[in-house]
Amino acid sequence: MFAEPITPRGIAAFARIRSSRLLLVQTLLALLATGALIWFLDENCFSAIQTGIANLPDTGRISYGKLDWPEGSPRMIVERRLLAIDVDLDHSGRIHSTADIQVEFGRTSIRLFSFLGYSDVVYARDWPMPFNRTDLEPLWGAWMAEILALSALAALLGLLLSWIVLATLYFGPAWLLGFFLNRDLNLRSAWKLSLAALMPGALLMIIGILLYNAGFLNLIPLSLIFLWHFALGWIYVIAGVFFVPPMAAGPKGNPFGEPGK
């Protein structure tokens, strides 16, 4: 049954196993996906932020909607593949980073650059914050592990919840298709098939993250993979229904019951 878990035939087989066993497989996959995501964040974001804080001057502050910057501008603070952070008080455009996302601190706003263009975020006047190594380094060191752990928990729970929601949206059309194709697919097994059909897309996303971390992809193809992994779920839902065995001859049973009852 599990020999071909990412083929349409394998997805159809998941429709007839116990729900607890399917949820166990989904949980293991969610743990794998969470691990890949946390590695992505730690490798591309958290380490860049830590290095950027270490490169800040000893003094500096954002207060009353303005950045108090004691050194020359523009200046690159840190630059990695995903994230670059720089200071350009006038947003002069003299720093062009090759990173996928560039965060530029100006005198009165933060400018965010990506392949979609750029947008400005104005500093809050009533929310002062330090912008120096002396204050931020111990603060980040104290909270980095907690933020990473909370990110892992949020990612795990978010994945499981989103899969349950998506399966609930998909199982109605899956059951209807099975009804017209005369497949042995009741509502419960259609929901399990829809949940299992999300696994190939999740595996594709995990592979995309690993390829990005290895340097084979940038943010644009990774974003396309993210969009494609949703479409892949629909493809496997539809294809999986065709591999469900035909309905046996005789009176139809309760569509809400377990198969074979």
Stockholm file with secondary structure:
# STOCKHOLM 1.0

chainA/1-261         MFAEPITPRGIAAFARIRSSRLLLVQTLLALLATGALIWFLDENCFSAIQTGIANLPDTGRISYGKLDWPEGSPRMIVERRLLAIDVDLDHSGRIHSTADIQVEFGRTSIRLFSFLGYSDVVYARDWPMPFNRTDLEPLWGAWMAEILALSALAALLGLLLSWIVLATLYFGPAWLLGFFLNRDLNLRSAWKLSLAALMPGALLMIIGILLYNAGFLNLIPLSLIFLWHFALGWIYVIAGVFFVPPMAAGPKGNPFGEPGK
#=GR chainA/1-261 SS CCSSTTSHHHHHHHTTSCHHHHHHHHHHHHHHHHHHHHHHHIIIIIHHHHHHHHTSCSCCEEETTEEECCSCSSEEEEECSSEEEEECTTCCSCCCCCSSEEEEECSSEEEEEETTEEEEEECCTTCCEECSHHHHHHHHHHHHHHHHHHHHHHHHHHHHHHHHHHHHHHHHHHHHHHHHTTBSCCHHHHHHHHHHTTHHHHHHHHHHHHHHHTTSCCHHHHHHHHHHHHHHHHHHHHHHHHTSCBCCSSCCCCTTSCTTC
#=GC SS_cons         CCSSTTSHHHHHHHTTSCHHHHHHHHHHHHHHHHHHHHHHHIIIIIHHHHHHHHTSCSCCEEETTEEECCSCSSEEEEECSSEEEEECTTCCSCCCCCSSEEEEECSSEEEEEETTEEEEEECCTTCCEECSHHHHHHHHHHHHHHHHHHHHHHHHHHHHHHHHHHHHHHHHHHHHHHHHTTBSCCHHHHHHHHHHTTHHHHHHHHHHHHHHHTTSCCHHHHHHHHHHHHHHHHHHHHHHHHTSCBCCSSCCCCTTSCTTC
//
